[in-house]
Amino acid sequence: MKAADVRAKSADQLNEELAKLKKEQFNLRFQKATGQIEKTSRVTEVRRDIARVKTIARQKAAEAKA
């Protein structure tokens, strides 16, 4: 997921995306624990996407206040 794609979304869409990513992260952790995970790099990708969404959501909130 690119930062430009995330910036184009509204606050509600960012919250939905964050919830979706957290659910995926949970499922990936479960797969890793049971040894069923196929793409281990996806764990890192999802973690970084979560951070990206949170960062941009925070930036948008700060812009709205100012």
MODELLER restraints for C-alpha pairs under 7 A, 6 or more apart:
rsr = mdl.restraints
at = mdl.atoms
rsr.add(forms.Gaussian(group=physical.xy_distance, feature=features.Distance(at['CA:1:A'], at['CA:49:A']), mean=6.61, stdev=0.5))
rsr.add(forms.Gaussian(group=physical.xy_distance, feature=features.Distance(at['CA:3:A'], at['CA:52:A']), mean=6.95, stdev=0.5))
rsr.add(forms.Gaussian(group=physical.xy_distance, feature=features.Distance(at['CA:6:A'], at['CA:53:A']), mean=6.55, stdev=0.5))
rsr.add(forms.Gaussian(group=physical.xy_distance, feature=features.Distance(at['CA:7:A'], at['CA:56:A']), mean=6.60, stdev=0.5))
rsr.add(forms.Gaussian(group=physical.xy_distance, feature=features.Distance(at['CA:11:A'], at['CA:57:A']), mean=6.62, stdev=0.5))
rsr.add(forms.Gaussian(group=physical.xy_distance, feature=features.Distance(at['CA:14:A'], at['CA:53:A']), mean=6.53, stdev=0.5))
rsr.add(forms.Gaussian(group=physical.xy_distance, feature=features.Distance(at['CA:14:A'], at['CA:57:A']), mean=6.75, stdev=0.5))
rsr.add(forms.Gaussian(group=physical.xy_distance, feature=features.Distance(at['CA:18:A'], at['CA:50:A']), mean=6.22, stdev=0.5))
rsr.add(forms.Gaussian(group=physical.xy_distance, feature=features.Distance(at['CA:18:A'], at['CA:53:A']), mean=6.59, stdev=0.5))
rsr.add(forms.Gaussian(group=physical.xy_distance, feature=features.Distance(at['CA:21:A'], at['CA:46:A']), mean=6.44, stdev=0.5))
rsr.add(forms.Gaussian(group=physical.xy_distance, feature=features.Distance(at['CA:21:A'], at['CA:50:A']), mean=6.41, stdev=0.5))
rsr.add(forms.Gaussian(group=physical.xy_distance, feature=features.Distance(at['CA:25:A'], at['CA:43:A']), mean=6.72, stdev=0.5))
rsr.add(forms.Gaussian(group=physical.xy_distance, feature=features.Distance(at['CA:25:A'], at['CA:46:A']), mean=6.38, stdev=0.5))
rsr.add(forms.Gaussian(group=physical.xy_distance, feature=features.Distance(at['CA:28:A'], at['CA:37:A']), mean=6.93, stdev=0.5))
rsr.add(forms.Gaussian(group=physical.xy_distance, feature=features.Distance(at['CA:28:A'], at['CA:43:A']), mean=6.48, stdev=0.5))
rsr.add(forms.Gaussian(group=physical.xy_distance, feature=features.Distance(at['CA:31:A'], at['CA:37:A']), mean=4.92, stdev=0.5))
